[in-house]
């Protein structure tokens, strides 16, 4: 099942207080970026975050889900709590690897 554009729009609205949020469509789903680094994605209309130390610490009771078969577990974000989600994304930024440069 693919994610809907309507759900993407909802997530983007919930994250509107963060600058530099972007996304890339990939096989019917959406990879989400904050300031050029991958933070997670939208898979089957679920907003999932990479399980960095800060995400796990700030959302200890969050559900862990697999975005697609064969993938590692990710954290299901409570996208309805805009303030918490924005705080978590800001906190996880420094823990994420630098964006890869495209080789042409």
PDB file as gemmi writes it, atoms N, CA and C in Angstrom:
CRYST1    1.000    1.000    1.000  90.00  90.00  90.00 P 1                      
ATOM      1  N   UNK A   1       0.843  -1.180   0.000  1.00  0.00           N  
ATOM      2  CA  UNK A   1       0.000   0.000   0.000  1.00  0.00           C  
ATOM      3  C   UNK A   1       0.889   1.243   0.000  1.00  0.00           C  
ATOM      4  N   UNK A   2       0.555   2.192  -0.784  1.00  0.00           N  
ATOM      5  CA  UNK A   2       1.292   3.453  -0.843  1.00  0.00           C  
ATOM      6  C   UNK A   2       0.678   4.475   0.111  1.00  0.00           C  
ATOM      7  N   UNK A   3       1.485   5.462   0.454  1.00  0.00           N  
ATOM      8  CA  UNK A   3       1.003   6.559   1.290  1.00  0.00           C  
ATOM      9  C   UNK A   3       0.298   7.588   0.425  1.00  0.00           C  
ATOM     10  N   UNK A   4      -0.678   8.258   1.013  1.00  0.00           N  
ATOM     11  CA  UNK A   4      -1.459   9.236   0.260  1.00  0.00           C  
ATOM     12  C   UNK A   4      -0.810  10.614   0.311  1.00  0.00           C  
ATOM     13  N   UNK A   5      -1.048  11.379  -0.719  1.00  0.00           N  
ATOM     14  CA  UNK A   5      -0.580  12.764  -0.767  1.00  0.00           C  
ATOM     15  C   UNK A   5      -1.265  13.576   0.334  1.00  0.00           C  
ATOM     16  N   UNK A   6      -2.505  13.239   0.646  1.00  0.00           N  
ATOM     17  CA  UNK A   6      -3.234  13.942   1.711  1.00  0.00           C  
ATOM     18  C   UNK A   6      -2.530  13.750   3.056  1.00  0.00           C  
ATOM     19  N   UNK A   7      -2.045  12.532   3.338  1.00  0.00           N  
ATOM     20  CA  UNK A   7      -1.340  12.306   4.604  1.00  0.00           C  
ATOM     21  C   UNK A   7      -0.010  13.053   4.611  1.00  0.00           C  
ATOM     22  N   UNK A   8       0.698  13.053   3.485  1.00  0.00           N  
ATOM     23  CA  UNK A   8       1.936  13.834   3.379  1.00  0.00           C  
ATOM     24  C   UNK A   8       1.647  15.300   3.690  1.00  0.00           C  
ATOM     25  N   UNK A   9       0.606  15.849   3.097  1.00  0.00           N  
ATOM     26  CA  UNK A   9       0.250  17.256   3.337  1.00  0.00           C  
ATOM     27  C   UNK A   9      -0.056  17.501   4.817  1.00  0.00           C  
ATOM     28  N   UNK A  10      -0.741  16.553   5.458  1.00  0.00           N  
ATOM     29  CA  UNK A  10      -1.045  16.663   6.883  1.00  0.00           C  
ATOM     30  C   UNK A  10       0.245  16.689   7.702  1.00  0.00           C  
ATOM     31  N   UNK A  11       1.176  15.782   7.420  1.00  0.00           N  
ATOM     32  CA  UNK A  11       2.455  15.740   8.138  1.00  0.00           C  
ATOM     33  C   UNK A  11       3.223  17.040   7.929  1.00  0.00           C  
ATOM     34  N   UNK A  12       3.283  17.518   6.705  1.00  0.00           N  
ATOM     35  CA  UNK A  12       3.997  18.761   6.424  1.00  0.00           C  
ATOM     36  C   UNK A  12       3.378  19.933   7.181  1.00  0.00           C  
ATOM     37  N   UNK A  13       2.063  19.960   7.286  1.00  0.00           N  
ATOM     38  CA  UNK A  13       1.392  21.022   8.056  1.00  0.00           C  
ATOM     39  C   UNK A  13       1.746  20.913   9.538  1.00  0.00           C  
ATOM     40  N   UNK A  14       1.765  19.694  10.067  1.00  0.00           N  
ATOM     41  CA  UNK A  14       2.105  19.491  11.474  1.00  0.00           C  
ATOM     42  C   UNK A  14       3.552  19.899  11.763  1.00  0.00           C  
ATOM     43  N   UNK A  15       4.424  19.787  10.774  1.00  0.00           N  
ATOM     44  CA  UNK A  15       5.839  20.126  10.939  1.00  0.00           C  
ATOM     45  C   UNK A  15       6.163  21.535  10.457  1.00  0.00           C  
ATOM     46  N   UNK A  16       5.143  22.338  10.202  1.00  0.00           N  
ATOM     47  CA  UNK A  16       5.352  23.647   9.587  1.00  0.00           C  
ATOM     48  C   UNK A  16       6.173  24.615  10.438  1.00  0.00           C  
ATOM     49  N   UNK A  17       6.279  24.395  11.744  1.00  0.00           N  
ATOM     50  CA  UNK A  17       7.100  25.296  12.560  1.00  0.00           C  
ATOM     51  C   UNK A  17       8.597  25.037  12.375  1.00  0.00           C  
ATOM     52  N   UNK A  18       8.937  23.907  11.768  1.00  0.00           N  
ATOM     53  CA  UNK A  18      10.342  23.605  11.467  1.00  0.00           C  
ATOM     54  C   UNK A  18      10.669  24.119  10.067  1.00  0.00           C  
ATOM     55  N   UNK A  19      11.777  24.832   9.949  1.00  0.00           N  
ATOM     56  CA  UNK A  19      12.191  25.229   8.611  1.00  0.00           C  
ATOM     57  C   UNK A  19      13.041  24.105   8.026  1.00  0.00           C  
ATOM     58  N   UNK A  20      13.142  24.088   6.747  1.00  0.00           N  
ATOM     59  CA  UNK A  20      13.996  23.129   6.036  1.00  0.00           C  
ATOM     60  C   UNK A  20      13.510  21.684   6.110  1.00  0.00           C  
ATOM     61  N   UNK A  21      12.196  21.461   6.202  1.00  0.00           N  
ATOM     62  CA  UNK A  21      11.633  20.114   6.067  1.00  0.00           C  
ATOM     63  C   UNK A  21      11.410  19.881   4.580  1.00  0.00           C  
ATOM     64  N   UNK A  22      11.864  18.736   4.112  1.00  0.00           N  
ATOM     65  CA  UNK A  22      11.639  18.390   2.713  1.00  0.00           C  
ATOM     66  C   UNK A  22      11.368  16.898   2.619  1.00  0.00           C  
ATOM     67  N   UNK A  23      11.037  16.456   1.432  1.00  0.00           N  
ATOM     68  CA  UNK A  23      10.745  15.035   1.235  1.00  0.00           C  
ATOM     69  C   UNK A  23      11.119  14.631  -0.176  1.00  0.00           C  
ATOM     70  N   UNK A  24      11.224  13.332  -0.350  1.00  0.00           N  
ATOM     71  CA  UNK A  24      11.478  12.762  -1.673  1.00  0.00           C  
ATOM     72  C   UNK A  24      10.561  11.555  -1.822  1.00  0.00           C  
ATOM     73  N   UNK A  25       9.880  11.470  -2.934  1.00  0.00           N  
ATOM     74  CA  UNK A  25       9.023  10.329  -3.215  1.00  0.00           C  
ATOM     75  C   UNK A  25       9.892   9.139  -3.588  1.00  0.00           C  
ATOM     76  N   UNK A  26       9.568   7.989  -2.985  1.00  0.00           N  
ATOM     77  CA  UNK A  26      10.325   6.787  -3.283  1.00  0.00           C  
ATOM     78  C   UNK A  26       9.388   5.583  -3.230  1.00  0.00           C  
ATOM     79  N   UNK A  27       9.105   5.022  -4.384  1.00  0.00           N  
ATOM     80  CA  UNK A  27       8.297   3.815  -4.512  1.00  0.00           C  
ATOM     81  C   UNK A  27       6.942   3.931  -3.811  1.00  0.00           C  
ATOM     82  N   UNK A  28       6.270   5.055  -3.972  1.00  0.00           N  
ATOM     83  CA  UNK A  28       4.950   5.254  -3.410  1.00  0.00           C  
ATOM     84  C   UNK A  28       4.943   5.719  -1.969  1.00  0.00           C  
ATOM     85  N   UNK A  29       6.118   5.900  -1.395  1.00  0.00           N  
ATOM     86  CA  UNK A  29       6.243   6.374  -0.018  1.00  0.00           C  
ATOM     87  C   UNK A  29       7.036   7.682  -0.046  1.00  0.00           C  
ATOM     88  N   UNK A  30       7.314   8.247   1.124  1.00  0.00           N  
ATOM     89  CA  UNK A  30       8.017   9.528   1.203  1.00  0.00           C  
ATOM     90  C   UNK A  30       9.146   9.460   2.223  1.00  0.00           C  
ATOM     91  N   UNK A  31      10.358   9.756   1.783  1.00  0.00           N  
ATOM     92  CA  UNK A  31      11.497   9.872   2.685  1.00  0.00           C  
ATOM     93  C   UNK A  31      11.521  11.321   3.155  1.00  0.00           C  
ATOM     94  N   UNK A  32      11.618  11.526   4.466  1.00  0.00           N  
ATOM     95  CA  UNK A  32      11.539  12.863   5.045  1.00  0.00           C  
ATOM     96  C   UNK A  32      12.922  13.342   5.476  1.00  0.00           C  
ATOM     97  N   UNK A  33      13.194  14.630   5.236  1.00  0.00           N  
ATOM     98  CA  UNK A  33      14.487  15.237   5.540  1.00  0.00           C  
ATOM     99  C   UNK A  33      14.282  16.457   6.429  1.00  0.00           C  
ATOM    100  N   UNK A  34      15.247  16.674   7.316  1.00  0.00           N  
ATOM    101  CA  UNK A  34      15.309  17.913   8.083  1.00  0.00           C  
ATOM    102  C   UNK A  34      16.700  18.477   7.896  1.00  0.00           C  
ATOM    103  N   UNK A  35      16.752  19.681   7.334  1.00  0.00           N  
ATOM    104  CA  UNK A  35      18.016  20.354   7.046  1.00  0.00           C  
ATOM    105  C   UNK A  35      18.975  19.436   6.276  1.00  0.00           C  
ATOM    106  N   UNK A  36      18.424  18.696   5.330  1.00  0.00           N  
ATOM    107  CA  UNK A  36      19.216  17.870   4.437  1.00  0.00           C  
ATOM    108  C   UNK A  36      19.551  16.479   4.935  1.00  0.00           C  
ATOM    109  N   UNK A  37      19.164  16.137   6.165  1.00  0.00           N  
ATOM    110  CA  UNK A  37      19.447  14.809   6.708  1.00  0.00           C  
ATOM    111  C   UNK A  37      18.151  14.001   6.808  1.00  0.00           C  
ATOM    112  N   UNK A  38      18.240  12.700   6.512  1.00  0.00           N  
ATOM    113  CA  UNK A  38      17.077  11.821   6.586  1.00  0.00           C  
ATOM    114  C   UNK A  38      16.677  11.625   8.044  1.00  0.00           C  
ATOM    115  N   UNK A  39      15.419  11.942   8.348  1.00  0.00           N  
ATOM    116  CA  UNK A  39      14.910  11.752   9.709  1.00  0.00           C  
ATOM    117  C   UNK A  39      13.988  10.549   9.809  1.00  0.00           C  
ATOM    118  N   UNK A  40      13.469  10.104   8.691  1.00  0.00           N  
ATOM    119  CA  UNK A  40      12.534   8.988   8.673  1.00  0.00           C  
ATOM    120  C   UNK A  40      11.728   9.042   7.399  1.00  0.00           C  
ATOM    121  N   UNK A  41      10.457   8.704   7.523  1.00  0.00           N  
ATOM    122  CA  UNK A  41       9.634   8.731   6.330  1.00  0.00           C  
ATOM    123  C   UNK A  41       8.178   8.458   6.623  1.00  0.00           C  
ATOM    124  N   UNK A  42       7.402   8.517   5.570  1.00  0.00           N  
ATOM    125  CA  UNK A  42       5.985   8.181   5.634  1.00  0.00           C  
ATOM    126  C   UNK A  42       5.822   6.873   4.875  1.00  0.00           C  
ATOM    127  N   UNK A  43       5.352   5.863   5.598  1.00  0.00           N  
ATOM    128  CA  UNK A  43       5.181   4.522   5.056  1.00  0.00           C  
ATOM    129  C   UNK A  43       3.777   4.047   5.406  1.00  0.00           C  
ATOM    130  N   UNK A  44       2.991   3.710   4.409  1.00  0.00           N  
ATOM    131  CA  UNK A  44       1.609   3.264   4.617  1.00  0.00           C  
ATOM    132  C   UNK A  44       0.849   4.237   5.519  1.00  0.00           C  
ATOM    133  N   UNK A  45       0.992   5.514   5.224  1.00  0.00           N  
ATOM    134  CA  UNK A  45       0.335   6.588   5.980  1.00  0.00           C  
ATOM    135  C   UNK A  45       0.675   6.553   7.469  1.00  0.00           C  
ATOM    136  N   UNK A  46       1.938   6.248   7.774  1.00  0.00           N  
ATOM    137  CA  UNK A  46       2.471   6.308   9.143  1.00  0.00           C  
ATOM    138  C   UNK A  46       3.745   7.141   9.077  1.00  0.00           C  
ATOM    139  N   UNK A  47       3.888   8.109   9.975  1.00  0.00           N  
ATOM    140  CA  UNK A  47       5.098   8.929  10.038  1.00  0.00           C  
ATOM    141  C   UNK A  47       6.057   8.261  11.017  1.00  0.00           C  
ATOM    142  N   UNK A  48       7.140   7.688  10.479  1.00  0.00           N  
ATOM    143  CA  UNK A  48       8.102   6.943  11.275  1.00  0.00           C  
ATOM    144  C   UNK A  48       9.436   7.674  11.316  1.00  0.00           C  
ATOM    145  N   UNK A  49      10.053   7.687  12.498  1.00  0.00           N  
ATOM    146  CA  UNK A  49      11.338   8.345  12.696  1.00  0.00           C  
ATOM    147  C   UNK A  49      12.425   7.308  12.948  1.00  0.00           C  
ATOM    148  N   UNK A  50      13.654   7.663  12.563  1.00  0.00           N  
ATOM    149  CA  UNK A  50      14.795   6.819  12.879  1.00  0.00           C  
ATOM    150  C   UNK A  50      14.922   6.730  14.406  1.00  0.00           C  
ATOM    151  N   UNK A  51      15.254   5.573  14.936  1.00  0.00           N  
ATOM    152  CA  UNK A  51      15.332   5.408  16.391  1.00  0.00           C  
ATOM    153  C   UNK A  51      16.675   5.859  16.973  1.00  0.00           C  
ATOM    154  N   UNK A  52      16.970   7.140  16.880  1.00  0.00           N  
ATOM    155  CA  UNK A  52      18.211   7.660  17.460  1.00  0.00           C  
ATOM    156  C   UNK A  52      18.056   7.696  18.982  1.00  0.00           C  
ATOM    157  N   UNK A  53      19.159   7.924  19.685  1.00  0.00           N  
ATOM    158  CA  UNK A  53      19.121   7.961  21.154  1.00  0.00           C  
ATOM    159  C   UNK A  53      18.133   8.996  21.669  1.00  0.00           C  
ATOM    160  N   UNK A  54      18.144  10.167  21.060  1.00  0.00           N  
ATOM    161  CA  UNK A  54      17.247  11.221  21.546  1.00  0.00           C  
ATOM    162  C   UNK A  54      15.783  10.894  21.265  1.00  0.00           C  
ATOM    163  N   UNK A  55      15.487  10.283  20.143  1.00  0.00           N  
ATOM    164  CA  UNK A  55      14.100   9.912  19.841  1.00  0.00           C  
ATOM    165  C   UNK A  55      13.609   8.894  20.866  1.00  0.00           C  
ATOM    166  N   UNK A  56      14.411   7.881  21.132  1.00  0.00           N  
ATOM    167  CA  UNK A  56      14.033   6.850  22.097  1.00  0.00           C  
ATOM    168  C   UNK A  56      13.875   7.463  23.493  1.00  0.00           C  
ATOM    169  N   UNK A  57      14.774   8.369  23.864  1.00  0.00           N  
ATOM    170  CA  UNK A  57      14.704   9.005  25.187  1.00  0.00           C  
ATOM    171  C   UNK A  57      13.485   9.911  25.326  1.00  0.00           C  
ATOM    172  N   UNK A  58      13.155  10.634  24.273  1.00  0.00           N  
ATOM    173  CA  UNK A  58      12.053  11.596  24.344  1.00  0.00           C  
ATOM    174  C   UNK A  58      10.682  10.950  24.111  1.00  0.00           C  
ATOM    175  N   UNK A  59      10.681   9.764  23.498  1.00  0.00           N  
ATOM    176  CA  UNK A  59       9.433   9.062  23.210  1.00  0.00           C  
ATOM    177  C   UNK A  59       9.560   7.608  23.676  1.00  0.00           C  
ATOM    178  N   UNK A  60       9.808   7.374  24.973  1.00  0.00           N  
ATOM    179  CA  UNK A  60      10.104   6.027  25.456  1.00  0.00           C  
ATOM    180  C   UNK A  60       8.964   5.023  25.281  1.00  0.00           C  
ATOM    181  N   UNK A  61       7.738   5.484  25.248  1.00  0.00           N  
ATOM    182  CA  UNK A  61       6.595   4.578  25.132  1.00  0.00           C  
ATOM    183  C   UNK A  61       6.059   4.469  23.710  1.00  0.00           C  
ATOM    184  N   UNK A  62       6.738   5.071  22.771  1.00  0.00           N  
ATOM    185  CA  UNK A  62       6.273   5.061  21.379  1.00  0.00           C  
ATOM    186  C   UNK A  62       6.336   3.649  20.800  1.00  0.00           C  
ATOM    187  N   UNK A  63       5.424   3.390  19.911  1.00  0.00           N  
ATOM    188  CA  UNK A  63       5.367   2.105  19.229  1.00  0.00           C  
ATOM    189  C   UNK A  63       6.495   2.012  18.210  1.00  0.00           C  
ATOM    190  N   UNK A  64       7.088   0.840  18.107  1.00  0.00           N  
ATOM    191  CA  UNK A  64       8.100   0.584  17.081  1.00  0.00           C  
ATOM    192  C   UNK A  64       7.440  -0.215  15.969  1.00  0.00           C  
ATOM    193  N   UNK A  65       7.692   0.205  14.746  1.00  0.00           N  
ATOM    194  CA  UNK A  65       7.078  -0.461  13.603  1.00  0.00           C  
ATOM    195  C   UNK A  65       8.105  -0.627  12.491  1.00  0.00           C  
ATOM    196  N   UNK A  66       7.860  -1.600  11.655  1.00  0.00           N  
ATOM    197  CA  UNK A  66       8.719  -1.855  10.498  1.00  0.00           C  
ATOM    198  C   UNK A  66       8.077  -1.170   9.296  1.00  0.00           C  
ATOM    199  N   UNK A  67       8.823  -0.277   8.636  1.00  0.00           N  
ATOM    200  CA  UNK A  67       8.219   0.482   7.528  1.00  0.00           C  
ATOM    201  C   UNK A  67       7.870  -0.377   6.312  1.00  0.00           C  
ATOM    202  N   UNK A  68       8.680  -1.394   6.054  1.00  0.00           N  
ATOM    203  CA  UNK A  68       8.452  -2.286   4.916  1.00  0.00           C  
ATOM    204  C   UNK A  68       9.228  -3.572   5.203  1.00  0.00           C  
ATOM    205  N   UNK A  69       8.876  -4.678   4.554  1.00  0.00           N  
ATOM    206  CA  UNK A  69       9.540  -5.952   4.834  1.00  0.00           C  
ATOM    207  C   UNK A  69      11.057  -5.861   4.643  1.00  0.00           C  
ATOM    208  N   UNK A  70      11.780  -6.366   5.634  1.00  0.00           N  
ATOM    209  CA  UNK A  70      13.234  -6.378   5.575  1.00  0.00           C  
ATOM    210  C   UNK A  70      13.909  -5.148   6.153  1.00  0.00           C  
ATOM    211  N   UNK A  71      13.129  -4.142   6.528  1.00  0.00           N  
ATOM    212  CA  UNK A  71      13.690  -2.902   7.081  1.00  0.00           C  
ATOM    213  C   UNK A  71      13.846  -3.015   8.594  1.00  0.00           C  
ATOM    214  N   UNK A  72      14.653  -2.122   9.148  1.00  0.00           N  
ATOM    215  CA  UNK A  72      14.820  -2.044  10.597  1.00  0.00           C  
ATOM    216  C   UNK A  72      13.623  -1.328  11.206  1.00  0.00           C  
ATOM    217  N   UNK A  73      13.391  -1.595  12.487  1.00  0.00           N  
ATOM    218  CA  UNK A  73      12.307  -0.930  13.195  1.00  0.00           C  
ATOM    219  C   UNK A  73      12.540   0.572  13.269  1.00  0.00           C  
ATOM    220  N   UNK A  74      11.435   1.296  13.239  1.00  0.00           N  
ATOM    221  CA  UNK A  74      11.458   2.748  13.390  1.00  0.00           C  
ATOM    222  C   UNK A  74      10.431   3.120  14.454  1.00  0.00           C  
ATOM    223  N   UNK A  75      10.457   4.374  14.870  1.00  0.00           N  
ATOM    224  CA  UNK A  75       9.557   4.870  15.909  1.00  0.00           C  
ATOM    225  C   UNK A  75       8.353   5.550  15.264  1.00  0.00           C  
ATOM    226  N   UNK A  76       7.154   5.135  15.667  1.00  0.00           N  
ATOM    227  CA  UNK A  76       5.932   5.767  15.184  1.00  0.00           C  
ATOM    228  C   UNK A  76       5.761   7.094  15.914  1.00  0.00           C  
ATOM    229  N   UNK A  77       5.853   8.187  15.188  1.00  0.00           N  
ATOM    230  CA  UNK A  77       5.766   9.523  15.780  1.00  0.00           C  
ATOM    231  C   UNK A  77       4.319   9.882  16.085  1.00  0.00           C  
ATOM    232  N   UNK A  78       4.125  10.582  17.188  1.00  0.00           N  
ATOM    233  CA  UNK A  78       2.817  11.111  17.542  1.00  0.00           C  
ATOM    234  C   UNK A  78       2.670  12.451  16.827  1.00  0.00           C  
ATOM    235  N   UNK A  79       2.312  12.395  15.566  1.00  0.00           N  
ATOM    236  CA  UNK A  79       2.286  13.588  14.726  1.00  0.00           C  
ATOM    237  C   UNK A  79       1.218  14.583  15.178  1.00  0.00           C  
ATOM    238  N   UNK A  80       0.258  14.140  15.997  1.00  0.00           N  
ATOM    239  CA  UNK A  80      -0.755  15.064  16.508  1.00  0.00           C  
ATOM    240  C   UNK A  80      -0.180  16.017  17.557  1.00  0.00           C  
ATOM    241  N   UNK A  81       0.937  15.627  18.181  1.00  0.00           N  
ATOM    242  CA  UNK A  81       1.601  16.491  19.162  1.00  0.00           C  
ATOM    243  C   UNK A  81       2.710  17.256  18.429  1.00  0.00           C  
ATOM    244  N   UNK A  82       2.341  18.370  17.840  1.00  0.00           N  
ATOM    245  CA  UNK A  82       3.264  19.159  17.012  1.00  0.00           C  
ATOM    246  C   UNK A  82       4.511  19.584  17.766  1.00  0.00           C  
ATOM    247  N   UNK A  83       4.337  20.029  18.995  1.00  0.00           N  
ATOM    248  CA  UNK A  83       5.460  20.543  19.778  1.00  0.00           C  
ATOM    249  C   UNK A  83       6.454  19.437  20.092  1.00  0.00           C  
ATOM    250  N   UNK A  84       5.966  18.292  20.545  1.00  0.00           N  
ATOM    251  CA  UNK A  84       6.846  17.170  20.852  1.00  0.00           C  
ATOM    252  C   UNK A  84       7.576  16.707  19.602  1.00  0.00           C  
ATOM    253  N   UNK A  85       6.850  16.549  18.512  1.00  0.00           N  
ATOM    254  CA  UNK A  85       7.466  16.060  17.277  1.00  0.00           C  
ATOM    255  C   UNK A  85       8.555  17.010  16.797  1.00  0.00           C  
ATOM    256  N   UNK A  86       8.302  18.305  16.835  1.00  0.00           N  
ATOM    257  CA  UNK A  86       9.311  19.289  16.423  1.00  0.00           C  
ATOM    258  C   UNK A  86      10.527  19.224  17.342  1.00  0.00           C  
ATOM    259  N   UNK A  87      10.307  19.083  18.640  1.00  0.00           N  
ATOM    260  CA  UNK A  87      11.418  18.990  19.594  1.00  0.00           C  
ATOM    261  C   UNK A  87      12.252  17.741  19.351  1.00  0.00           C  
ATOM    262  N   UNK A  88      11.598  16.639  19.075  1.00  0.00           N  
ATOM    263  CA  UNK A  88      12.295  15.379  18.815  1.00  0.00           C  
ATOM    264  C   UNK A  88      13.149  15.500  17.555  1.00  0.00           C  
ATOM    265  N   UNK A  89      12.594  16.076  16.505  1.00  0.00           N  
ATOM    266  CA  UNK A  89      13.335  16.216  15.245  1.00  0.00           C  
ATOM    267  C   UNK A  89      14.543  17.127  15.426  1.00  0.00           C  
ATOM    268  N   UNK A  90      14.373  18.216  16.146  1.00  0.00           N  
ATOM    269  CA  UNK A  90      15.521  19.101  16.400  1.00  0.00           C  
ATOM    270  C   UNK A  90      16.594  18.382  17.202  1.00  0.00           C  
ATOM    271  N   UNK A  91      16.192  17.603  18.198  1.00  0.00           N  
ATOM    272  CA  UNK A  91      17.153  16.898  19.050  1.00  0.00           C  
ATOM    273  C   UNK A  91      17.898  15.806  18.295  1.00  0.00           C  
ATOM    274  N   UNK A  92      17.239  15.125  17.390  1.00  0.00           N  
ATOM    275  CA  UNK A  92      17.874  14.011  16.691  1.00  0.00           C  
ATOM    276  C   UNK A  92      18.832  14.475  15.587  1.00  0.00           C  
ATOM    277  N   UNK A  93      18.721  15.722  15.163  1.00  0.00           N  
ATOM    278  CA  UNK A  93      19.493  16.221  14.027  1.00  0.00           C  
ATOM    279  C   UNK A  93      20.999  15.964  14.169  1.00  0.00           C  
ATOM    280  N   UNK A  94      21.578  16.288  15.314  1.00  0.00           N  
ATOM    281  CA  UNK A  94      23.026  16.131  15.501  1.00  0.00           C  
ATOM    282  C   UNK A  94      23.470  14.672  15.500  1.00  0.00           C  
ATOM    283  N   UNK A  95      22.558  13.763  15.798  1.00  0.00           N  
ATOM    284  CA  UNK A  95      22.888  12.334  15.830  1.00  0.00           C  
ATOM    285  C   UNK A  95      22.873  11.683  14.450  1.00  0.00           C  
ATOM    286  N   UNK A  96      22.310  12.369  13.498  1.00  0.00           N  
ATOM    287  CA  UNK A  96      22.159  11.800  12.152  1.00  0.00           C  
ATOM    288  C   UNK A  96      23.432  11.989  11.331  1.00  0.00           C  
ATOM    289  N   UNK A  97      23.719  11.012  10.460  1.00  0.00           N  
ATOM    290  CA  UNK A  97      24.891  11.172   9.590  1.00  0.00           C  
ATOM    291  C   UNK A  97      24.683  12.300   8.583  1.00  0.00           C  
ATOM    292  N   UNK A  98      25.775  12.852   8.120  1.00  0.00           N  
ATOM    293  CA  UNK A  98      25.718  13.904   7.109  1.00  0.00           C  
ATOM    294  C   UNK A  98      25.061  13.364   5.848  1.00  0.00           C  
ATOM    295  N   UNK A  99      24.412  14.249   5.133  1.00  0.00           N  
ATOM    296  CA  UNK A  99      23.768  13.862   3.878  1.00  0.00           C  
ATOM    297  C   UNK A  99      24.825  13.407   2.881  1.00  0.00           C  
ATOM    298  N   UNK A 100      24.477  12.353   2.143  1.00  0.00           N  
ATOM    299  CA  UNK A 100      25.396  11.842   1.130  1.00  0.00           C  
ATOM    300  C   UNK A 100      25.342  12.720  -0.102  1.00  0.00           C  
ATOM    301  N   UNK A 101      26.480  12.950  -0.689  1.00  0.00           N  
ATOM    302  CA  UNK A 101      26.554  13.726  -1.934  1.00  0.00           C  
ATOM    303  C   UNK A 101      26.247  12.797  -3.108  1.00  0.00           C  
ATOM    304  N   UNK A 102      25.507  13.315  -4.072  1.00  0.00           N  
ATOM    305  CA  UNK A 102      25.222  12.529  -5.271  1.00  0.00           C  
ATOM    306  C   UNK A 102      26.469  12.430  -6.128  1.00  0.00           C  
ATOM    307  N   UNK A 103      26.739  11.224  -6.583  1.00  0.00           N  
ATOM    308  CA  UNK A 103      27.884  11.017  -7.483  1.00  0.00           C  
ATOM    309  C   UNK A 103      27.375  11.027  -8.911  1.00  0.00           C  
ATOM    310  N   UNK A 104      27.829  11.938  -9.689  1.00  0.00           N  
ATOM    311  CA  UNK A 104      27.387  12.011 -11.093  1.00  0.00           C  
ATOM    312  C   UNK A 104      28.496  11.670 -12.023  1.00  0.00           C  
TER     313      UNK A 104                                                      
END                                                                             
